[in-house]
Amino acid sequence: MNIVDAQVHFNRFGSLESGLAAMDAVGVNALLYDEYWAFDGQSRILPGYELPNGAFRHVFPLAEAAALLYPERFAYLVRFDRRDPDLDALISTIRTVPQRKALRVVPWTPEGFQQFGEGADDPVFAAAQRYGVPIFVLLPGRTHLLHRYLRKFPDVQVIVDHCGVELQPGRLHDDTLSGFNEVLALAQFPNVSLKWTHAPRLSDRPYPYPDVLATLLRVVKAFGKERVMWGSDATQTTGHHSWAESLYYLRDTTELSEDEKRWILGDSLRKVLDWPVSAKDTAVLHDVPRS
């Protein structure tokens, strides 16, 4: 099985070599690199710099380098400030720069969520639709804010981050399950996929998280296996579970068919990002034996 992780802040492993060693140890063949160093004092994701009009232009030097050195193992996403005067031109690069595959929108602050809900990101979605660019969106517990964009821009491939719910560690309680009902309502839109990241943190059970698996089965039934993609966000979850645990509870379960696993653990992401495995890549990629 060719396993592809839908989100890793890979730079936080410290070096390309140490991160590759971790990938090999876990058995991850490839991943989508989301370069994130820290937040600045204005809750802007670094690295980047401020433009004269106050917009923040993000840059992705380490993700670009990794993707150029190991295109069979890395693709990467980008984020652009909707106020950037070159927004349209920047989004147009996503389909032309090698291994640059998608855009990510992270409202993050209460003000950001409010503005998103009011339609402030229309220019981002309009350009993404124009250039055929997928958009990952982080809206924990607020996925209803997407509906206006999905109706207005029906041709944009949208991927909802981190299960779409508030990540309240330790239990899948009634409020969280209600949040999943809101997420499941997005299945009516054929251009929406769900990124299954951080899910083990919702469990009040030890590995292999049977309550999380039960919820995933509901998600797969609603969206179909082709619109659910696994991700670890491995550098951000170490206080709760390991990269291996985030993968193996899915890889080794008997609750999912082998075909469902193949889609969730790689094929869904590759399809949405138009990131096929080439003949050359197949020769380079290898499956690590299960421990």
N, C-alpha and C positions, 0 to 999 in steps of 0.2 A: 504494500500500500504506500502510495506517495503522499506523505503527510505535510500539509502546509498550514502554518500558524498565521491567523488573520491579524494579529497585532502583537508586536514586541517593540519596546523602546530599546532597541538593540545596543545603542551607544552606552547604556547604563551598565553593561557588562564590563566596561572599562577598556577593553581592546577588542579588535576584530578577531584576533586569534582565540582569546578566551571565550568569546561568544560562540564562535564556530565549534569549539570543543564541547561547549554545553549543548549545542544543537545536536551534535553527533551522539553525545551520551544519552540524550532523551529519545532520539530517533525522529527528529524533525528534519525533513528534507529541504524545506524552503520556508520563507516567511515574508510577511509584509512589514517592512521597517517603518516605524513611526518615530522620527527623531524628536526627542524631547530632553532638554537639559534641565530646565527648572522654569518656574514662573518668576517674572520680574515683579516690581512693586505695584504694577497696574494689572496684575493677573494675566499678562501676556506670555505666551509660551516661547521660550528661548530655544535656539538662537535666532537672532534677527536684529533689525534696527528700525528706528523711527524715521518716517518720511516727513518732509516739510509740512504737509497738511495734517500731521498727527497720526496717520495710518501707520501700522506696524508691518514691515515686510519680513516675513519669515524666510529663513534660508536652511538648507539641508545638506551641509557639506559631507558629513559622515555617512549618511544614507546614500548619497550619490556615489561616494567612493566605494562603498561596499557593493552596490549594484553594478558598478562598472568592473570591479575586480571579479565578482562572483555572480554573474547574471542568472546562472542556473539556480542560485540559492536565495537571491534577494530581489524583491521589487519594493517600491516605497511609495508612500502617500505624501501629500503636501497640504499645507493650509495657507490661505491667503485672506487678508483683511478685505472685507467688502468695500472699504473706503479707499482702497489702493487705486490711484488714478490709472494704473495699467492692469486692472483686474482682468479685463477680457483677454488681453494678450498673454497674461500669466496663465490663465486657465487653458488657453489654447495650447500651451506647451505640454500639457499633461499627456496628450496622445502622441507627442513627437519626441520627447526626451527619452532615451533608453531607460526602461524599467520604471519610469514614473507612471503610475497606474491610476491614481485616484486622488480625490480631494477629501479633506476632513473638516467638518464644521463643529466647533466646540464652543457653544455660547458661554458656558461655565458659570458666570455670575448671575445673580437674580436679574440685574438690568439686562444682561445679554439674553437670558431666556425670554424676558418680556419683549425685547426688540425683535427677537426671532419670531415670536408668536404674532407680532404685528406685521410681519412681512418684510423686515429689513434685509433679509438675505435673498430677496427676489433676484437681484442682479447676479448673485452667485449661481443660483439654480438656472437662471436663463442662459448664462454662459455655459454651464455644464450641459444643458440640453442641446445647445448649439454645437458643441464640440464632442458630444458623446462621452462625457466624463462621469464615472460613478462618484457618488458622494456618501461618505460615512458621516453619521450625525449622532452626537452624544446628547441625549435628552432623557436622563434618568427620571422615570415617573412622570414624564411630560410628553409622551409620544403623540398625544392628541394635537400638539402644536404642529405636527407634520401634515395634517390633513389638507390644509389650504395649499401647501406646496405640492402635494401629490396630485391634487386636482388641477392645479394650474400648470404643472410641468410633468405630465404623465409619462414622458419618455426618458426621464432621468432615472438611472438605476440608483436606488437609495438603500443603504445598509444601516440598520439601527444598531448602535453600539451597546455593548455590555448588557445584553438581555432586555434592554429598554426599561428596566425597573430601577427603583431606588435600591442600592446595594447595602442592605442592612445586615451586617454579618451575624451569623449564628442561627437564623431560623427562617424557614419559609412559612410565615404566618399569614393570617387572613388578608392583611393589608397588601402584602407582597403578591399574593395570589390574585387579589383584585387588580393590582397593577398589571399582572400578566394578561388578564382579560382585556385590558386596554391595548396591550401589545398584540394580542391575538387578533384584535379587530383590524389591524393593519394588513392581515393576510388577504383581505379583499382587494388590495392594490397589487396587481401582478408585478410591478416594478420594485417592490419592497422585499428585502432580505433581512434576516436577523443574525447578528454576530453574537455567538454564544460564548462570551467572555465573562470571567469573574463568577461564574455560576456556583462553583464550590463554596464560595464565601456565604452563600445564602443558606447553606445546609446547617442543621443542628445535629447531624449524624456524622460519624467518622467516614473516612474513605471506605468504600467507593460512592458515598453520597447518594443513597437510594432515593431520597426525596427529590433531589435535583434531577435525577434520571426520569422520575415519574413526570415531572414538569416538562422536561425536554420532549418526552413522547407526545405530550399535548401540543407542543410547539411544532414538532415535525408533522403531526396530523393536520394542523392548520395551514402551515406554509408549504409543506412538501419538502422532501429531502434536498431538493435542488436549491432551496432558498434559505437554508440554515448553514452557517459556517462557524467552525470552531476557532477560537483564539485563546491564547493563554494570558496575555499581558504579563508575562512571567516575571519581569523585574519589579512589578508593583504588587505582587501577591505573596511574596516570600514569607510574610508574617503569618499567613494562614495555611498555605499549601505550596508544594513544590511544582516546578514546571512539569515534572514527570507525572505527578498525581493529577494535574489538570488535564493531562492527555489520557492517561491509562484508564481512568474510570469510564471513559468512552470507548477507547480502543479495545478494551478487554471485556466489555459487557456483553451479555447474551440478549439484552433487551432490544438491541438494534441489530438489524440484518447487516451482512457484510456490504451490501449495496448502499444502505443508508450510511454506514460508517465511511465508505469511500467518498460519498458526496460531502458529508458534514466535515470530514477531516482533510479536505483538500479540493475536491472537484468543484464544489460550489463557489469557493473563492476564485479559483482559476477561471471559471466560466464568467463570473460577473466582471472580473478585471481583464478579461481577454488575455490571459497569461497561460498559454499552452505549454506543455512540456515538449520541447523539441527532441529530435533524435539524438543530438549532441548532449542535451541535458540529461536524457535518460541514461546515457552511458556514464555520466558523471555522478548523478544522484545514486544513493545507495540506501538500502534499508538496514537500520541497525538492529541486531538481534534483540529480541525481547528479553528483559531480565526477569 
